[in-house]
Amino acid sequence: MNSTHTEQTAVAPAFCPFDLAPFLKDAVASLGFESPTSVQSTVWDHWVKAADQAPNLLVSSQTGSGKTLAFLLPVLQSIELQRTGQMAQKSPNAEAPADAFGKRKAATKRRNPYNPRHFVTPKPSALILCPTRELAQQVANDAINLVRAGKGPRVACLVGGMPYAVQMSRLQNVDMVIATPGRLLDLADSGSLDLSAVQWLVLDEADRMLDLGFAPDLARVDEMTAQRACTMMFSATFDPPIERLAKALAPGATRLQLHDNRKAHESIEQRLYWADDEAHRSRLLEHWLRDVNIEQAIIFTSTQVGCEALAQYLQDEGFSAMALHGALSQAVRNRRLTQLRSGRLKFLVATDVAARGIDVPGISHVFNHGLPMKEEDHVHRIGRTGRAGRKGLAVTFALMRESRKVNAIEQYLGRPMAVHVVEGLEPRQRLSKPKHAATKPGSGHRGQRSRNGGTSTAKPRSGDRFARADGAPKSTSHASPGSRTGRDEAHHAHAGHRTHKSRPATGQGKSGAGRPPI
């Protein structure tokens, strides 16, 4: 304990070299941050070196590395300096004038923010754009926690699905707006928000914004904030689309590639379980969910239909589970996320809408009941656990016909996932063309891939239930069936299981031991 206290005494002022405003220092200390992470230090160093003009930055860092604080601290600090400078220019006499009886009255009466007659079009100086509502709300909560310790900049969050009147009232005298592109442009087009004074623009998860088709919206935001002094983009990768977006929004931006997401998450153990069909996959999941070591978990599915069906199935089996996907109202989504963060909900069944922006310390496990549409989404999914140096476990359940998709995920990761089996729930089927060599007995991990597509030297027997004669599980790779967009969910529900003749074509019938194909 003494050594720990000594170390804390040495590193507690580690944020002080950032030369933060007093209220930011107090907030950082109260939130338990002792020393900055790599991305926080690097971004701040570039920010300070720019001196008079904030730099344009294009940053790539892994999930859970503290990138939210990396852009919040410099922007909030800059806003505070701007605010204090403006306040210093005002008259030092802040006292209200006395009336005829010598009594001093308040200089201004507090106006009702909900009254349209009192509405003044806000002109924020900072704008942070996020691809999803959940991520925007998470960033807004972090920003509010930072400014809560003092009379710092005012923060407002704008996301779809929330009442306009409430959000407009919170915009009064706002300094920083954190928003999704859709709701932001709605208010800007209606004249309820003026972006002409924005000096600092931050794009969080820029790659995800492009995936969701926000490129035209970003172009409009670029026009509305043409006078800005700084643009920061945070992305998981530096793919060509991101490079083109950076050239358009942040010309001459400094590239900071701090981590390779493909090689991240060393603190997360990854396991792979093969399944014969959907019913088998659900039985494997149910077996895992009864593990007493699970604190909280997120179960990812490929489609909204599958998400609802799996959540209902788990509820029927007695699990504390709820669904989260884009088709739900924002009020429902907020309520279920609140239950997850408070610990009242143990299992959250979600689509990729929850793959980013959810930081809950209690999430010890992540389960992939359906494979993601893109390989990089797998990294963001498993990043919901093992955050900020904590340990985590990510379990993927894959069907035999998903070998190519699994192989693509492993190639993106740069390493194979360890294959495991559950005693009594071993897969009966075998892959016709295994992509990996069998592991050594007792290792539980696969060997190197066969580059020429050849099979393992150890030939499995017909009744070995996908295991070698010496008992070690074989490894393979798969392709994803459920990687479809939301508009194809109905088609997937009908056509995703055509190879299983015993299952109704609708995908809603029962199979196996009375369990629905999820």
Secondary structure, DSSP 8 states (H G I E B T S, - for coil): -HHHHHHHHHHGGGGGGG---HHHHHHHHHTT--S--HHHHHHHHHHHHTTTS---EEEE--TTSSHHHHHHHHHHHHHHHHHHHHHHHS-S-----B-TTS-B--SS----TT-GGG------SEEEE-SSHHHHHHHHHHHHHHHTTTT---EEEE-TTS-HHHHHHHTTT-SEEEE-HHHHHHHHHTTS---TT--EEEETTHHHHHHTT-HHHHHHHHHHTTT-SEEEEE-S---HHHHHHHHHHSTT-EEEE---GGG--TTEEEEEEEESSHHHHHHHHHHHHT-TT-SEEEEE-SSHHHHHHHHHHHHHTT--EEEE-TTS-HHHHHHHHHHHHHTS--EEEE-GGGSSS---TTEEEEEESS--SSHHHHHHHHTTSSGGG--EEEEEEEEGGGHHHHHHHHHHHTS--EE---TT-------SS-SB----TTT-S---B-TT----SS---TTSSSB-TTS-B----B--S----GGGHHHHHHHTTTT-TTS-TTS-S-BTTTB---
